[in-house]
Amino acid sequence: MSTSTTRKSQVAWIALAQVLAMTLWFSATAVLPALEKQWSLGSAGSAWLTASVQLGFVVGALTFAYFNVPDRVSPRRLSAICAALGATANLMVVVIADTVAPAMVLRFVTGFALAGVYPPAMKLLVAHVPSASRGLAIGILVGALTLGSATPHLLATTTSELSATFVLSTASAFGALAALILWLLVDDGEATPSAPFDPRQLLLVFRNRGVRLASFGYFGHMWELYAMWTWLATFVASGTAGGEPQARVVAFAGIGVAGALGSVLGGAVADRVGRTRLTIVAMAISGTCCAASPLFFDLPVIVVVAFVVVWGASAVADSAQFSAAVTELADPTYLGTALTLQTSIGFALTMVPIWGLPYLAAEVGWRWAFVALAPGPFLGCIAMARLRSSDVAQALAGGRR
């Protein structure tokens, strides 16, 4: 088997594992109406249940980054073990959780485990692809994450308690299968775990101006992305395209299908025209969608679907390129630490709009709530424009800024 064929098969297995593992992320959010009824949740309980997986991911990512775990152990084994842990914790929501409190703890553990799946997978993927194809490769990985994250919306076609059990159990089975794929079918490539423990890397990472600016762009992007993903079905259901099952299908189309395609296409385009150019255009479009969302709230269903597809594709088309930029600008010895730190801070920021949007919607209505997300991508555009004008941008995508 040729090196190229082996490389492509490894990328395919890693991407498939991400699709399966990331179904764990929104498995509870997708059936939130059923859980609200089952556990008599108010707005605060729903917000905290939704944000608990995000909080777990942030704590996990910071822990892994502090101890340089992705640079000291096999990223393949780390991802496999964490996928199995996440699947187990998520399944326990069905088995033992009869109130929201234990469910929040278990969802926190699920998020903690996913911090050992996604960031190490980026390092694992980079070890299997040449730098010239890095944007496309990480775009495929983010597309896999997007498709996996959206899949529970498709599974949750009803809001019955049986549906909640089915979605959570199915996602857990997918997570376990991801662990097997990573353990049995993926190798570490050139990702050698040789870095010594150095907690100072948490501070040294952002002394690199290129990494700092790419991360600021990522932070603006993340302010919008996960809040939009989390509450898009609620937004659609509250408007004229309403109806919970239909809204879930629309959300899957916008997040999963359009998002996955947008991520892969964005990666291919970025490798050709430049990372900063692609990210600036994508964030300008998605930020405009945030600002314009009230105009589409009560339009005919077909118009809402078209809007959601454009928004879903643009919101994630740039996502991989912030990480790809870090792989080209950071110290390669602590690449896993740099990626994990960037990811952890980005996900920490997502907790604010995820938790706050329902409260804002209670005051102004879901029609206007998503406008609050617009500043993130617009500020991200400024950060990436500054990176584009700096000398360090020559290291991006073979000199294509």
C-alpha positions as CSV (number, residue, x, y, z in Angstrom):
1,M,0.0,0.0,0.0
2,S,1.4,3.4,-1.0
3,T,2.2,6.1,1.5
4,S,-0.5,8.3,0.0
5,T,-3.1,5.6,0.4
6,T,-2.1,4.8,3.9
7,R,-2.2,8.5,4.8
8,K,-5.7,8.9,3.3
9,S,-7.0,5.8,5.2
10,Q,-5.6,7.2,8.5
11,V,-7.3,10.5,7.9
12,A,-10.6,8.7,7.1
13,W,-10.4,6.6,10.3
14,I,-9.6,9.6,12.5
15,A,-12.4,11.6,10.9
16,L,-14.9,8.8,11.4
17,A,-13.9,8.4,15.0
18,Q,-14.5,12.2,15.5
19,V,-18.0,12.0,13.9
20,L,-18.9,9.2,16.3
21,A,-17.3,10.6,19.5
22,M,-18.7,14.1,19.0
23,T,-22.3,12.8,19.0
24,L,-21.8,12.8,22.8
25,W,-21.5,16.6,22.9
26,F,-25.1,17.6,22.0
27,S,-26.8,14.3,23.0
28,A,-28.5,16.0,26.0
29,T,-29.1,19.3,24.3
30,A,-31.0,17.7,21.4
31,V,-33.5,16.2,23.8
32,L,-33.6,19.1,26.3
33,P,-37.4,19.6,25.9
34,A,-38.0,16.0,27.1
35,L,-35.5,16.4,30.0
36,E,-37.1,19.7,31.0
37,K,-40.4,17.9,31.3
38,Q,-39.0,14.8,33.0
39,W,-37.0,16.8,35.6
40,S,-39.2,19.9,35.8
41,L,-36.3,22.2,34.7
42,G,-36.5,25.9,34.6
43,S,-34.4,28.2,32.5
44,A,-31.5,28.1,34.9
45,G,-31.5,24.3,35.1
46,S,-31.6,24.0,31.3
47,A,-28.8,26.5,30.9
48,W,-26.6,24.8,33.4
49,L,-27.2,21.3,32.0
50,T,-26.3,22.6,28.6
51,A,-23.2,24.4,29.7
52,S,-21.9,21.6,32.0
53,V,-20.4,19.7,29.1
54,Q,-18.8,22.9,27.9
55,L,-17.4,23.6,31.4
56,G,-16.1,20.0,31.6
57,F,-14.3,20.4,28.3
58,V,-12.7,23.6,29.4
59,V,-11.4,22.2,32.7
60,G,-10.2,19.0,30.9
61,A,-8.4,21.0,28.2
62,L,-6.7,23.3,30.7
63,T,-5.7,20.2,32.7
64,F,-4.3,18.4,29.7
65,A,-2.5,21.6,28.5
66,Y,-0.9,22.4,31.9
67,F,0.6,18.9,32.2
68,N,1.5,18.9,28.4
69,V,-0.4,15.6,28.2
70,P,-0.9,15.6,24.3
71,D,2.9,16.1,23.9
72,R,3.9,13.5,26.5
73,V,1.7,10.5,25.7
74,S,0.4,8.9,22.5
75,P,-2.4,11.1,21.1
76,R,-4.0,8.0,19.7
77,R,-4.2,6.2,23.0
78,L,-5.3,9.4,24.8
79,S,-8.1,10.0,22.4
80,A,-9.3,6.3,22.6
81,I,-9.3,6.2,26.4
82,C,-11.1,9.6,26.6
83,A,-13.7,8.6,24.0
84,A,-14.5,5.5,26.1
85,L,-14.7,7.6,29.3
86,G,-17.0,10.1,27.6
87,A,-19.3,7.3,26.3
88,T,-19.5,5.7,29.8
89,A,-20.3,9.0,31.5
90,N,-22.9,9.9,29.0
91,L,-24.6,6.5,29.3
92,M,-24.8,6.9,33.0
93,V,-27.1,9.9,32.5
94,V,-29.7,7.3,31.3
95,V,-28.8,4.6,33.9
96,I,-28.5,6.5,37.2
97,A,-29.5,10.2,36.7
98,D,-33.1,10.8,38.0
99,T,-32.6,14.5,38.6
100,V,-30.6,17.3,37.0
101,A,-27.8,17.4,39.6
102,P,-26.2,14.0,38.8
103,A,-26.9,14.6,35.1
104,M,-24.9,17.8,35.3
105,V,-21.9,16.0,37.0
106,L,-22.0,13.3,34.4
107,R,-22.2,15.7,31.5
108,F,-19.3,17.6,33.0
109,V,-17.3,14.4,33.0
110,T,-18.4,13.8,29.4
111,G,-17.0,17.2,28.4
112,F,-13.8,16.6,30.4
113,A,-13.3,13.4,28.4
114,L,-14.0,15.1,25.0
115,A,-11.1,17.5,25.8
116,G,-8.9,14.4,25.4
117,V,-10.5,13.4,22.1
118,Y,-10.7,16.5,19.8
119,P,-7.5,18.6,20.5
120,P,-5.1,15.5,20.5
121,A,-6.8,14.4,17.3
122,M,-5.6,17.6,15.6
123,K,-2.0,16.7,16.5
124,L,-2.6,13.1,15.4
125,L,-4.0,14.3,12.0
126,V,-1.1,16.7,11.5
127,A,1.3,13.8,12.0
128,H,-0.3,12.1,8.9
129,V,-0.5,14.9,6.4
130,P,2.1,17.2,4.7
131,S,1.9,20.9,5.7
132,A,0.6,21.9,2.2
133,S,-2.6,20.0,2.8
134,R,-3.0,20.9,6.5
135,G,-5.9,23.3,6.1
136,L,-8.0,20.7,4.2
137,A,-7.0,17.9,6.6
138,I,-8.0,19.9,9.7
139,G,-11.1,21.1,7.8
140,I,-12.1,17.5,7.3
141,L,-11.6,16.9,11.1
142,V,-13.7,19.9,12.0
143,G,-16.3,18.8,9.4
144,A,-16.4,15.5,11.2
145,L,-16.8,17.2,14.6
146,T,-19.6,19.4,13.1
147,L,-21.5,16.4,11.6
148,G,-21.1,14.4,14.8
149,S,-22.3,17.3,17.0
150,A,-25.4,17.8,14.8
151,T,-26.3,14.1,14.6
152,P,-28.3,14.0,17.9
153,H,-30.6,16.7,16.4
154,L,-31.5,14.2,13.7
155,L,-31.9,11.3,16.1
156,A,-34.2,13.4,18.3
157,T,-37.2,13.4,15.9
158,T,-39.6,13.3,18.9
159,T,-39.4,14.8,22.3
160,S,-40.7,11.8,24.3
161,E,-38.8,10.3,27.3
162,L,-38.1,7.3,25.1
163,S,-36.5,9.6,22.6
164,A,-34.2,11.0,25.3
165,T,-33.1,7.5,26.3
166,F,-32.6,6.5,22.7
167,V,-30.5,9.5,21.8
168,L,-28.3,9.4,24.8
169,S,-27.8,5.6,24.6
170,T,-27.1,5.8,20.8
171,A,-24.5,8.6,21.3
172,S,-22.8,6.5,24.0
173,A,-22.6,3.5,21.7
174,F,-21.1,5.8,19.0
175,G,-18.5,7.1,21.5
176,A,-17.5,3.5,22.4
177,L,-17.1,2.6,18.7
178,A,-14.9,5.7,18.3
179,A,-12.7,4.5,21.1
180,L,-12.3,1.1,19.3
181,I,-11.5,2.7,16.0
182,L,-8.8,4.9,17.5
183,W,-7.3,2.1,19.5
184,L,-7.3,-0.6,16.8
185,L,-7.2,1.1,13.4
186,V,-5.2,4.4,13.9
187,D,-1.5,4.8,14.4
188,D,0.4,7.8,15.8
189,G,2.2,8.6,12.6
190,E,5.0,11.0,13.2
191,A,3.5,12.3,16.5
192,T,6.2,11.3,18.9
193,P,5.4,11.9,22.6
194,S,8.8,13.3,23.6
195,A,8.3,16.7,25.2
196,P,9.3,17.1,28.9
197,F,6.8,18.4,31.4
198,D,7.0,22.2,31.3
199,P,4.0,24.1,32.7
200,R,5.6,27.4,31.6
201,Q,4.4,26.5,28.1
202,L,0.9,27.8,29.2
203,L,2.4,31.3,29.2
204,L,5.0,30.9,26.5
205,V,2.5,29.8,23.9
206,F,0.9,33.3,23.7
207,R,4.3,35.1,23.6
208,N,4.3,34.0,20.0
209,R,2.6,36.9,18.2
210,G,1.3,34.8,15.3
211,V,-0.2,32.2,17.7
212,R,-1.7,35.0,19.8
213,L,-3.4,36.7,16.8
214,A,-4.6,33.5,15.4
215,S,-6.0,32.6,18.8
216,F,-7.8,36.0,19.1
217,G,-9.4,35.3,15.8
218,Y,-10.5,31.9,17.1
219,F,-11.9,33.4,20.2
220,G,-14.2,35.8,18.2
221,H,-15.3,32.8,16.1
222,M,-16.1,30.7,19.1
223,W,-18.2,33.4,20.8
224,E,-20.7,32.8,18.0
225,L,-20.3,29.2,17.0
226,Y,-21.4,27.0,19.9
227,A,-24.1,29.3,21.1
228,M,-25.6,29.3,17.6
229,W,-25.3,25.5,17.4
230,T,-26.8,25.0,20.8
231,W,-29.9,27.3,20.4
232,L,-30.5,27.2,16.6
233,A,-33.3,24.6,16.9
234,T,-34.9,26.7,19.6
235,F,-34.7,29.8,17.4
236,V,-36.2,28.0,14.4
237,A,-39.0,26.4,16.5
238,S,-39.9,29.8,18.0
239,G,-40.4,31.3,14.5
240,T,-42.8,30.5,11.7
241,A,-40.7,27.4,10.8
242,G,-41.7,26.1,14.2
243,G,-42.5,22.6,15.4
244,E,-39.9,20.8,17.5
245,P,-39.2,17.8,15.1
246,Q,-39.1,20.1,12.1
247,A,-36.8,22.5,13.8
248,R,-34.4,19.7,14.7
249,V,-34.2,18.6,11.0
250,V,-33.6,22.2,10.0
251,A,-30.9,22.5,12.7
252,F,-29.2,19.3,11.5
253,A,-29.3,20.6,7.9
254,G,-27.7,23.9,8.9
255,I,-25.2,22.6,11.5
256,G,-24.4,19.1,10.3
257,V,-24.7,19.0,6.5
258,A,-24.0,22.6,5.6
259,G,-21.4,23.0,8.4
260,A,-19.5,19.8,7.5
261,L,-19.4,20.8,3.8
262,G,-18.5,24.3,4.6
263,S,-15.6,23.2,6.8
264,V,-14.1,20.8,4.2
265,L,-14.6,23.4,1.4
266,G,-13.1,26.2,3.6
267,G,-10.1,24.0,4.3
268,A,-9.5,23.4,0.6
269,V,-9.9,27.1,-0.3
270,A,-7.7,28.2,2.6
271,D,-4.8,26.0,1.4
272,R,-5.0,27.8,-2.0
273,V,-5.9,31.4,-1.2
274,G,-4.6,31.8,2.3
275,R,-5.8,31.2,5.9
276,T,-6.4,34.8,6.9
277,R,-8.3,35.7,3.8
278,L,-10.7,32.7,4.2
279,T,-11.3,33.4,7.9
280,I,-12.0,37.1,7.4
281,V,-14.6,36.4,4.6
282,A,-16.2,33.6,6.6
283,M,-16.5,35.6,9.8
284,A,-17.8,38.6,7.9
285,I,-20.6,36.4,6.5
286,S,-21.5,34.6,9.7
287,G,-21.4,37.9,11.7
288,T,-23.8,39.5,9.2
289,C,-26.1,36.4,9.6
290,C,-26.1,37.0,13.4
291,A,-27.0,40.7,12.9
292,A,-29.6,39.9,10.3
293,S,-31.2,36.9,12.1
294,P,-34.3,38.9,13.3
295,L,-35.2,39.6,9.6
296,F,-35.5,35.9,8.9
297,F,-37.3,34.9,12.1
298,D,-40.9,34.8,10.7
299,L,-40.3,34.3,7.0
300,P,-41.5,31.2,5.1
301,V,-39.8,27.9,6.0
302,I,-37.9,27.6,2.7
303,V,-36.3,31.0,3.2
304,V,-35.4,30.2,6.8
305,V,-33.8,26.9,5.7
306,A,-31.7,28.7,3.0
307,F,-30.6,31.3,5.6
308,V,-29.7,28.6,8.2
309,V,-27.7,26.7,5.5
310,V,-25.7,29.8,4.6
311,W,-25.2,30.7,8.3
312,G,-24.2,27.1,9.2
313,A,-21.7,26.8,6.4
314,S,-20.0,30.2,7.0
315,A,-19.9,29.9,10.8
316,V,-17.7,26.8,10.6
317,A,-15.9,27.3,7.3
318,D,-13.1,29.1,9.1
319,S,-12.9,27.0,12.2
320,A,-10.1,24.6,11.2
321,Q,-7.9,27.4,9.9
322,F,-7.2,28.9,13.3
323,S,-5.8,25.6,14.4
324,A,-4.0,25.0,11.1
325,A,-2.4,28.4,11.7
326,V,-1.2,27.4,15.1
327,T,0.4,24.2,13.7
328,E,2.4,26.4,11.4
329,L,3.3,29.1,13.9
330,A,3.8,27.4,17.2
331,D,6.9,25.6,18.7
332,P,6.5,22.1,17.2
333,T,7.8,20.5,20.4
334,Y,4.7,21.7,22.3
335,L,2.3,21.8,19.4
336,G,-0.3,19.7,21.3
337,T,-0.1,22.0,24.3
338,A,-0.6,25.1,22.1
339,L,-3.6,23.6,20.3
340,T,-5.2,22.4,23.5
341,L,-4.7,25.8,25.2
342,Q,-6.2,27.7,22.2
343,T,-9.1,25.3,22.2
344,S,-9.7,25.5,26.0
345,I,-9.9,29.3,26.1
346,G,-12.1,29.3,23.1
347,F,-14.5,26.9,24.6
348,A,-14.4,28.8,27.9
349,L,-15.7,31.8,26.1
350,T,-18.6,29.9,24.6
351,M,-20.0,29.3,28.0
352,V,-21.0,32.9,28.3
353,P,-23.4,33.1,25.3
354,I,-24.6,29.5,25.7
355,W,-25.6,30.2,29.3
356,G,-26.8,33.8,28.7
357,L,-28.8,33.6,25.5
358,P,-31.9,32.0,27.1
359,Y,-32.0,34.8,29.7
360,L,-31.6,37.4,26.9
361,A,-34.3,35.6,24.9
362,A,-36.6,35.8,28.0
363,E,-36.3,39.5,27.9
364,V,-36.3,40.4,24.2
365,G,-37.5,37.1,22.5
366,W,-35.6,34.6,20.4
367,R,-36.1,36.8,17.4
368,W,-33.4,39.3,18.7
369,A,-31.2,37.1,20.9
370,F,-28.7,36.0,18.2
371,V,-27.8,39.6,17.5
372,A,-25.7,39.5,20.7
373,L,-23.4,37.0,18.9
374,A,-22.4,39.4,16.1
375,P,-19.5,41.2,17.9
376,G,-17.5,38.0,18.2
377,P,-16.9,37.3,14.5
378,F,-16.5,41.0,13.7
379,L,-13.7,41.3,16.3
380,G,-12.2,38.1,15.0
381,C,-12.0,39.7,11.5
382,I,-9.9,42.5,13.0
383,A,-7.5,40.0,14.7
384,M,-7.0,38.0,11.5
385,A,-6.5,41.2,9.4
386,R,-3.7,42.2,11.8
387,L,-2.2,38.7,11.4
388,R,-2.4,39.0,7.6
389,S,-0.4,42.3,7.7
390,S,2.3,40.9,10.0
391,D,5.6,39.3,8.8
392,V,4.9,36.0,10.6
393,A,2.0,35.4,8.2
394,Q,4.6,34.3,5.6
395,A,4.6,30.9,7.5
396,L,1.0,30.3,6.7
397,A,-0.1,27.9,4.0
398,G,3.2,28.0,2.2
399,G,3.3,31.8,2.1
400,R,-0.4,32.3,1.1
401,R,-1.7,34.6,3.8
